[in-house]
Amino acid sequence: MKIRTPSSAGNDILEAWGAIPVSIPMSDVYEAMQKGVIDGALAPASALKTSSSPM
């Protein structure tokens, strides 16, 4: 499973859970999920509230 993460601390957590961390801008998450580039994303709730993506 490939998950977008905003920080190296997030990378460590995802790797411990067996996921593959991916570093992409938050603005590209929705399109990356549609195209199958990533399976999900870690982000602070504040980033999701202000995002223009229809998540």
C-alpha positions as protocol buffer text, in pm:
chain_id: "A"
residue {
  index: 1
  type: MET
  ca { x: 0 y: 0 z: 0 }
}
residue {
  index: 2
  type: LYS
  ca { x: 139 y: 342 z: -98 }
}
residue {
  index: 3
  type: ILE
  ca { x: 51 y: 629 z: 135 }
}
residue {
  index: 4
  type: ARG
  ca { x: 132 y: 998 z: 99 }
}
residue {
  index: 5
  type: THR
  ca { x: 305 y: 1134 z: 407 }
}
residue {
  index: 6
  type: PRO
  ca { x: 406 y: 1491 z: 494 }
}
residue {
  index: 7
  type: SER
  ca { x: 709 y: 1415 z: 714 }
}
residue {
  index: 8
  type: SER
  ca { x: 993 y: 1177 z: 785 }
}
residue {
  index: 9
  type: ALA
  ca { x: 826 y: 1084 z: 1115 }
}
residue {
  index: 10
  type: GLY
  ca { x: 525 y: 973 z: 913 }
}
residue {
  index: 11
  type: ASN
  ca { x: 756 y: 770 z: 689 }
}
residue {
  index: 12
  type: ASP
  ca { x: 885 y: 574 z: 987 }
}
residue {
  index: 13
  type: ILE
  ca { x: 534 y: 498 z: 1110 }
}
residue {
  index: 14
  type: LEU
  ca { x: 411 y: 386 z: 768 }
}
residue {
  index: 15
  type: GLU
  ca { x: 715 y: 165 z: 710 }
}
residue {
  index: 16
  type: ALA
  ca { x: 662 y: 3 z: 1052 }
}
residue {
  index: 17
  type: TRP
  ca { x: 306 y: -80 z: 940 }
}
residue {
  index: 18
  type: GLY
  ca { x: 433 y: -226 z: 612 }
}
residue {
  index: 19
  type: ALA
  ca { x: 325 y: 60 z: 385 }
}
residue {
  index: 20
  type: ILE
  ca { x: 535 y: 245 z: 130 }
}
residue {
  index: 21
  type: PRO
  ca { x: 560 y: 619 z: 211 }
}
residue {
  index: 22
  type: VAL
  ca { x: 530 y: 854 z: -86 }
}
residue {
  index: 23
  type: SER
  ca { x: 619 y: 1223 z: -82 }
}
residue {
  index: 24
  type: ILE
  ca { x: 391 y: 1433 z: -305 }
}
residue {
  index: 25
  type: PRO
  ca { x: 236 y: 1777 z: -258 }
}
residue {
  index: 26
  type: MET
  ca { x: -102 y: 1783 z: -87 }
}
residue {
  index: 27
  type: SER
  ca { x: -245 y: 1956 z: -394 }
}
residue {
  index: 28
  type: ASP
  ca { x: -170 y: 1644 z: -602 }
}
residue {
  index: 29
  type: VAL
  ca { x: -320 y: 1386 z: -364 }
}
residue {
  index: 30
  type: TYR
  ca { x: -668 y: 1365 z: -514 }
}
residue {
  index: 31
  type: GLU
  ca { x: -541 y: 1313 z: -869 }
}
residue {
  index: 32
  type: ALA
  ca { x: -274 y: 1067 z: -751 }
}
residue {
  index: 33
  type: MET
  ca { x: -542 y: 861 z: -576 }
}
residue {
  index: 34
  type: GLN
  ca { x: -762 y: 864 z: -888 }
}
residue {
  index: 35
  type: LYS
  ca { x: -471 y: 742 z: -1102 }
}
residue {
  index: 36
  type: GLY
  ca { x: -364 y: 474 z: -855 }
}
residue {
  index: 37
  type: VAL
  ca { x: -29 y: 636 z: -778 }
}
residue {
  index: 38
  type: ILE
  ca { x: -112 y: 629 z: -405 }
}
residue {
  index: 39
  type: ASP
  ca { x: -372 y: 439 z: -205 }
}
residue {
  index: 40
  type: GLY
  ca { x: -423 y: 697 z: 68 }
}
residue {
  index: 41
  type: ALA
  ca { x: -276 y: 998 z: 246 }
}
residue {
  index: 42
  type: LEU
  ca { x: -170 y: 1109 z: 590 }
}
residue {
  index: 43
  type: ALA
  ca { x: -237 y: 1478 z: 652 }
}
residue {
  index: 44
  type: PRO
  ca { x: -331 y: 1703 z: 940 }
}
residue {
  index: 45
  type: ALA
  ca { x: -705 y: 1767 z: 970 }
}
residue {
  index: 46
  type: SER
  ca { x: -642 y: 2138 z: 908 }
}
residue {
  index: 47
  type: ALA
  ca { x: -491 y: 2054 z: 567 }
}
residue {
  index: 48
  type: LEU
  ca { x: -797 y: 1851 z: 472 }
}
residue {
  index: 49
  type: LYS
  ca { x: -1034 y: 2128 z: 577 }
}
residue {
  index: 50
  type: THR
  ca { x: -854 y: 2390 z: 364 }
}
residue {
  index: 51
  type: SER
  ca { x: -789 y: 2161 z: 66 }
}
residue {
  index: 52
  type: SER
  ca { x: -982 y: 2235 z: -251 }
}
residue {
  index: 53
  type: SER
  ca { x: -983 y: 1865 z: -340 }
}
residue {
  index: 54
  type: PRO
  ca { x: -1316 y: 1682 z: -300 }
}
residue {
  index: 55
  type: MET
  ca { x: -1191 y: 1439 z: -34 }
}
